[in-house]
Amino acid sequence: MAGLEKTPVSQEFMKYRSPLVSRYASPEMSFNFSDMNKFTKWRQLWTFLAKSEKNLGLDITDEQIAEMENNQSNIDFELAAAEEKKVRHDVMAHVHTFGQCCPKSAPIIHLGATSAYVGDNTDLIVMRDGFNILLPKLACVIKCLADFAQKQKDLPCLSYTHLQPAQLSTVGKRACLWMQDLLMDLRNLEQARDNIRFRGVKGTTGTQASFLALFEGDEEKVEKLDKMVTEMAGFKQTYMVCGQTYSRKVDIDSLNVLASLGASVHKICTDIRLLASFKELEEPFEKDQIGSSAMPYKRNPMRSERCCALARHLICLVQDPLMTASVQWMERTLDDSANRRISLPEAFLTADIILSTLQNITEGLVVYPKVIERRINQELPFMATENVIMAMVKAGGNRQDCHEQIRVLSQEAGRVVKQEGGDNDLVDRIKKSDYFKPIHDELSSLLDPKTFIGRAPSQVKKFIEIEVDPILQKYADKLMRVGKVYLKV
């Protein structure tokens, strides 16, 4: 329109940006998979290699090592991009770029190594560090649920099988079911992290032939070189044999435990969404939050819905390493590279987002006891019929006669609920029945919800003491650092 000027748009907003990074993921996980972290790790690995080769007798000077150490993060990304465009090889582009700012070291950078030396070893470091970022966040979610379960351990609620009312449990006991799954995930993530080894210094197809040539056939020095670099990188073990790359089954193991975590979170957040629909429980809802653009009254469980949406993505991502590992011909094919550049970071970024969101949900869960009580009262009279029968038998009644009496009254009450939309009036019918007069004074105690929850409160208490607290103790100092999270909604 005349007189209106177009507002300038930043070039950044003219490109697709993954919402995993631009909208949701934490700074620490985003940095873990950033180019800066990746290529700084490459330079560290080249420096570890040079230092170890020098210590084992190769002609490398202290001055060269110092030059490399002083330029770890001095990365000219524009030069690297231009070089990669020319040579079509990312590692050689960064060898050249590193050499430009380390001219004295240029002749010995990447000496004897193959691209997988920096590529694969960095991936292993980043996955290990990714698990170290996720684990305290998962522990924090478990801590939030433990506090919630302890507080709500005695509050009776309906439990469900087939999404149909079954018997009574407690709100706290249900939270323990969620926690138990997450404790399994915590164990699995720890195990996956601890099982990650270093590819090490293995050469082009894993035979270490180039390093054997550098050290003039001295196998002991080649083994020492592998061990020295591995320890400098913070690992205790290497994969003793490999092709050009470490086995891609390692990626399967890592993403499989993340997919399993996704399944747990999806189940938990689906439960929360269903309970929100029942109005028994809600995720936090801020004062100015909008639930719907068209329906102002709505309080949609949007955080739980986001967790479910992202969990589905996380669950699917394990298909990538499964298929990739299955087609790694002989010692290696390069059809793994482009896939892994996407699937590995996305899995960790997605898991990170899910845990941050779930922490926000679990530390602010809202319970509505009166709604829960009303829903119990709609179902409990039916559940209590066996107790009523037993009380009548104790009062001298005949079980079969009592069963028939209660069956007839239950059917009549059920008809009121289903056909007329009325409240469950079974108790009133029992009170009006002369047959049940011997136990009229007992009905209140027979229908007390707390007599139907079994050992749920003590199960919560013991579960937290025996299963949860010892695990959380390992993360006590890190839980304080994770703190409260604030999310875009």
N, C-alpha and C positions, 0 to 999 in steps of 0.2 A: 504494500500500500504506500501511496505517496506520503512522504514526510516521515516514514518509519525507517530507521536504519537497522540493519542486521547486527545483532550482538556478536562480537568476535568470539570464536570458539577455540579453546586451546587444542593444539594438535593432539594432545594426549587423549582427548575425548573423541577424536576422529578414528580411533583404533579400537578393536575389540580388546577388552581387558577381562581376564577371568575373574568372575565374582569370588572365586575361592580366595584370591589375594586382594582384589580391590575392595571387597565388601566385608569379608568375614574373618579370614585367618589371622592368627595372632602375629605380632611383629617377629617373635622369636622363630616361629615355624616358617614364616615367609622368608626370613633371612637365611634360615638353614638351607633352603632350596634356591637361594638367589644366585645370580651369576657372580656377584662379588665373593660370596662364600665358596662357591665351586672353584673359581679360578685362583683364589687365594690358596685353597687346599692343594690345587695342582702345583703351585709354586712351592708350597711347603714340602710336598712329596719330592719334587725335584731337588730341593735343598737337602732333605733327609738322605736321598740317594747319593748326592755328591759328598756329603759329610762322611757317610759310611764308606764310600769308595776311597775317599782320601785316607780314612783311618786304616783301611786294609791295604794301603800302599800305592794307590794310583796317583799319578802326577796331577794333583789338584791342590791349589794353594789356599792358605787361610784368607787371603785377600779375596779370592773368588767366592769363598763361602760367605764372607761378611757382606760382599756385594749382593749376593742372592738374598741373604737374610734381611737386608735393609730395603729390599724392593718387593716384599711379599704382597703388599696391597697396592703398590704403585702400578696400576693396570690401565693401559691406554686402550679402552674398549673400542674406540673408533678405529684405531690401527689394527686391532685384532680382527674386527669385522671386515675391514678392507682386505686384510691378508687372507682370511678364510674364503672370501669371495673369489680371490685369485687362485688359491691352491686347492680349494674344496676339501679342506681337512682341518677340523677345529683344533686338534692337538698341535699340529705343526704350525698353525697360525699363532698359537699362544707360545710355542717354543720361540718363534721368531720375535714376538712382542716382548717376551721376557728378556730375550737376548738384546733387544734394543736399549733397555734401561740397565742391563748388566753386560756391557760390552766385553769386560774381562772374563766373565763367566760363560759367555755365549758358546765357546767351543765344547764345554763339558756339560751343558744343560741337556738332560734326557739321555745321558751317556749309557748305551747298552739297553735302554728301555724300549718298550712298545707302548702304543697309545693306551692300551688297557691298564698299564701301570698307573697312570694318573686317573683315567676314566673310571675303571672298576674300583680301585682302592678308594677314590673319593666317594663313589656311590655307597660303599660299605660304611665309610665314616659317617656320611650324612644320614644313612638309615639308622645306624647306632645312635647318633645324636638325636634323631627324630623320635626314637623310642624314649630317650631320656627326657624329652620335652613332654611327651604324652603321659608318661607314667605318673608324675605328680598330679597332673590334672585329673586323671582317672581316680587316683587316691582321694583327691579333694571331693569328687562327686560321691564316692563311697562314704566319706566322712559326713557330707551333708545328709545323705540318706540315713546314716547311722543315728545322727542327732534327731532326725525326723522320726525314725522308727522308735527310738527310745521315748520320745515325747508322746507318740500315739500308740504305744504298745497295748494299752488297755481299752482303746476306743473300738467297740464292736462295729462291724460293718458286714454287709452281705458279701459272701464270696460266690464265685460263679464257676460253673462248668458248662461248656457249650454256650457261654454268654447267657445262661439261664440261672436264676438264683438257686444256689445249692444250700450250704450250711453257713453259719456265721464264722467269720474270722475277725481279725482286727486290722485297722489301717496300718499299724506298725508292722504286723506280720507280713502284709502284702509288700511293704517296702523291703523287707528282708529277702523276699523272693527276688526282687530286682537286684539287691546287693549281692546275692549269691552268684548270679550270672556275671556281674561286674568283677567279683573277686576271681572268678575263673579267667576272665579276660585279662585282669592284672597279672595273674600267674603266666598266662600265655604270652603276653607282651614281654614280660621279664625274660622268659625262656627264649623267645625269638631274638631279643637283643643279645642275650648272653651267648647264643649259638652263632652269632655273626663272627666270622673270622676275617682275617686280612688276606687279600689275594697275594700280597707280597711282591717280591722281585722274581718273576718267573720267566720273563722273556717273551718272545713273539708267539710261540705256540705252547708255552708252559715247560719247555725242556731246559731253560736257563742256558742255552747254547751260547748266546751273545756274552753273557757274564763269564761263562767258562773260558771263552776266548780272551776276554779282558784280563782275566787273572791267570792266563797261560796254563789252563788245565787244572788249576788248584780248586778241587771240589770243596774243600773245607772252607776256603775263603768265600766261595759262592754261597754256601750255607750260612756262614756268619753274616754276609751281606743281607740276606733275606731276614735273618733274625734281628739284626740291628735296626733295619728300617721298620720292621713290624713293631718293635718296642717303641721306637720314636713316635710312631703313629698312635700309640696307646692301646695296642692289641697284644694279647698273650699268645695267640696262635694264628697260624696261616692255614689255608687249605693246602695240604701237602702236594696234591696233584691238581692241575687245572689245564685247560686248553689255552686258547688266547685269553679267555675270560674265566671268571669264577663261574661255577655251575649256576645256571639261571633258576635252579630249584631253590636257591637261597631267596630269590625274589618271591617265589611262591610261598615259602614259609613266612616271610615277613608280611605279605599282603593278605595271606589267609587269616592270620590272627587279627588283622585290622578289619577284615570282612566279618569275622565272628563277633568282634566288638560292635560292628554296625548292626548285626542281627539283634544283639542284646539291647542296644539303644532303641532300635525300632520297636521292639516288644514293649519296653518300658514306656516309651512316649505314646504308643498306641493305647496302652492301659490308661495313661493320663488323659488322653483325648476322649476315651470312652467315659471315664469318670467325670470329666468336665461336662460331657453331654448329660450325664445323670445329675449334674450340679452337686456332686459330693465333694469334689476336689478341683482346684484350679491351679494353673501355673501363675506366676506373678503377673499383675496387670497394672501398668503405671497409670498415674493420675490423668495424664493427657493422652494416653494411648488410644488409638482409634481401632475398633474391632472390625468395622465394615464401612465402606464408603456410602453404602445405601441404607444400612440398618444400624443406626447409632447405638441401639441398645445392646448390640452383640459384643461378647467377650470371647473371641475365637482363640483357641489354643495355638497361636501361630508359632511359638517357639518349638513346641512339640511337633507341629506339622513340619517345620523346617528340619528338625532332627530326622524325622521319618524320610523326608525327601532326600536329604544328603546321605542317610544310611543306605538307601537303595542304591545310590551311586557307588558308595563304598563297597557294598556287597558285590556289585557287578565287576568292580575293577580287578578282582582276583582272577577273572577269566583271562586277562592280558598276560600275566606271567605264566599261567598254565599253558596257554597256547604257544607262547614264546619259547618256553623251555622244551616243548615237544618238537620244535623244528630247528633246533640248533645243530645243524649238520656237522658231523665230525668235531673238529676243534672249535668251530665258531662260524656263524654267518652274521652279516651286518643287518639283517632284518629285525634284529632285536632293538637296535639303537633308537630309532624314532619312537617306537612304542614305549620304551622304558623312560624316555625323556618326559612323556606325558603321564604314564600310569603310576610310576613310583612317587613323584611329587604330589600328584593329585590324591593318592591314597592317604598320605600322611597329612596333607593340608585338610582334607575332608574330615579325617579322624579328629584333628585338632579343633576344627570348627564345631563338630558335634559335641565334643567334651566341654568346650567353653560354654556352649548353649545349654547343655544338660546341667552344668554346674549352676548356671543362672536360674534354671527351672527348679532344681532340687533345693537350693538354699532359700527359695521363696514360696514353696508350696503352701497353698491355702486350703484348709479343711473346713467343711460346713457340717458340724455335728448334727444340727437339727434336721437337715435334709437327709442325712444318713439314717437318723432315728426314724424319720417318717417312712423311708423306704424299707427299713427293717420291719416296721409295724405292718406294712402291707403284706409281708411274706411270712413273718415269724409265726403267726397263728397256725399256718399250715405245717411249718416245721415242728411246731410244738405238739402236734397231735399225738405222737408216740409217748411224750411225757404225760399228757393228759390221760391216755389209756393206762399207763403204768400207775398213775396216782389213783385212778378209779379201781384198779385191781387191788391195790393196797387197802382201799377203803371197803373191799368186799365185793366188788363188781366182777362180772364175767367178761373175760377179755373179748370174746367173739361178739357178745352183745354190745359192748362198748365200742368196738371197732365199727360195727354197723351204724351205731348212733352218730359217731364222729364222721363217718363217711357221708352220711346224708347231709349233715350240717355243713360239711366242707364243700360239697357239691353246690349247695344253695348259696353259700358265701362266694364261691368261685363264679357262679352265674351273675351275681351282683357286680363283681369286679369286671368281668369280661363283656357282659352283654349290656349292663346299665352304666358302666364307667364309674361305679361307686367305690367306696372304700371297703376294705376287707372287714366284714362284720362278724367273722366267725366267733370271736371271743364273746361278743354280745349275745350271739345265738346260744353259746354254751351257758352263759349266765342266766338266760331265760329258760333253759331246759331243766325241768324237774329231775330228769335222769341224772344230770351232773351236779345236783345240789350238794352231795357229800363233799365235793372238792371246790365249791365256789370260793371259799376263803383262801384256797391255795393258788388260785389262778394267777395272782400277781407275781408270786415267786416262781411259778412254773413258766411264766412268760418273761422273766428277767433276761434280757439279752446276754448279760455277762455269764449266765449259766450255760450258754451255748458255744462259748469260744474256746472251750477246751484248755489246752496248755499254751495257747498262742502268746500271752504275755511273758510267760517264763521262757518260751522258745526264743522270743526276741532278745530277752536279757542274756541268755546263755550264748546265743549265736553271736551277739556283738562282743561279749567278753572273750569267747574262745576263738572265733573265726575272724572277726573284723579288727578288733583292737590291736592284736599282735602285728597284723599286716600294716595298719596305719602308723604304728610306732616307727616303722622303717622310714616312713616319709614325713615324720613329724616336722622336721626343720623346713622341708620343701613346701609343706602345706601352708606354712605361714607366708612364704614368698608368693604362692599362687594367688592367695587373697581373693577378694571379691572381683567379679567380672561384670562389665557393663557392655551391653550388646546393642548393635543396630537392630531395630525390629522392623 
